[in-house]
Amino acid sequence: MYYGTRTVCVRFSAASVAEGNEVMRLQHKALTIKCLQLLRAVIYNEIVRLPDDWKDNVRSHQSLVDHC
């Protein structure tokens, strides 16, 4: 009889852990998406700051390109 009660507790505990893992997975996914969006915005801002002709005349704009 004790074994049966223990099995129920283990199953209940495993279900709780599975639900907790799913919540953590979804939170991690949302955080990853936010981080990638932030990185994309930073890269975009750096590109916008470069002069229009930076690809054509890289040597004259080398200091701007090096810090990126």
C-alpha positions as a Python dict, from the first residue, in 0.01 Angstrom:
ca = {
    (1, 'M'): (0, 0, 0),
    (2, 'Y'): (283, 241, 81),
    (3, 'Y'): (440, 165, -255),
    (4, 'G'): (119, 270, -433),
    (5, 'T'): (109, 604, -253),
    (6, 'R'): (472, 664, -334),
    (7, 'T'): (410, 592, -702),
    (8, 'V'): (128, 847, -710),
    (9, 'C'): (355, 1108, -546),
    (10, 'V'): (634, 1037, -794),
    (11, 'R'): (396, 1066, -1090),
    (12, 'F'): (250, 1389, -955),
    (13, 'S'): (599, 1526, -896),
    (14, 'A'): (711, 1428, -1247),
    (15, 'A'): (408, 1603, -1396),
    (16, 'S'): (489, 1918, -1198),
    (17, 'V'): (849, 1909, -1317),
    (18, 'A'): (737, 1860, -1676),
    (19, 'E'): (503, 2160, -1650),
    (20, 'G'): (780, 2363, -1487),
    (21, 'N'): (1023, 2265, -1762),
    (22, 'E'): (772, 2370, -2026),
    (23, 'V'): (726, 2710, -1860),
    (24, 'M'): (1103, 2754, -1837),
    (25, 'R'): (1145, 2649, -2201),
    (26, 'L'): (888, 2904, -2315),
    (27, 'Q'): (1047, 3177, -2101),
    (28, 'H'): (1390, 3090, -2242),
    (29, 'K'): (1253, 3102, -2597),
    (30, 'A'): (1097, 3445, -2535),
    (31, 'L'): (1424, 3572, -2386),
    (32, 'T'): (1622, 3438, -2682),
    (33, 'I'): (1388, 3615, -2925),
    (34, 'K'): (1423, 3944, -2734),
    (35, 'C'): (1802, 3912, -2732),
    (36, 'L'): (1812, 3848, -3107),
    (37, 'Q'): (1584, 4146, -3169),
    (38, 'L'): (1812, 4365, -2960),
    (39, 'L'): (2120, 4240, -3145),
    (40, 'R'): (1951, 4308, -3479),
    (41, 'A'): (1869, 4664, -3366),
    (42, 'V'): (2228, 4728, -3253),
    (43, 'I'): (2368, 4602, -3584),
    (44, 'Y'): (2117, 4809, -3779),
    (45, 'N'): (2210, 5122, -3582),
    (46, 'E'): (2578, 5064, -3656),
    (47, 'I'): (2505, 5021, -4028),
    (48, 'V'): (2298, 5340, -4035),
    (49, 'R'): (2584, 5534, -3875),
    (50, 'L'): (2825, 5440, -4156),
    (51, 'P'): (2858, 5680, -4450),
    (52, 'D'): (2682, 5580, -4772),
    (53, 'D'): (3008, 5526, -4959),
    (54, 'W'): (3187, 5321, -4694),
    (55, 'K'): (3199, 5012, -4919),
    (56, 'D'): (3343, 5206, -5212),
    (57, 'N'): (3612, 5383, -5014),
    (58, 'V'): (3690, 5155, -4721),
    (59, 'R'): (4039, 5295, -4653),
    (60, 'S'): (3914, 5645, -4580),
    (61, 'H'): (3647, 5509, -4344),
    (62, 'Q'): (3862, 5234, -4190),
    (63, 'S'): (3837, 5376, -3836),
    (64, 'L'): (3456, 5364, -3857),
    (65, 'V'): (3458, 5005, -3980),
    (66, 'D'): (3720, 4879, -3729),
    (67, 'H'): (3521, 4958, -3415),
    (68, 'C'): (3209, 4769, -3531),
}
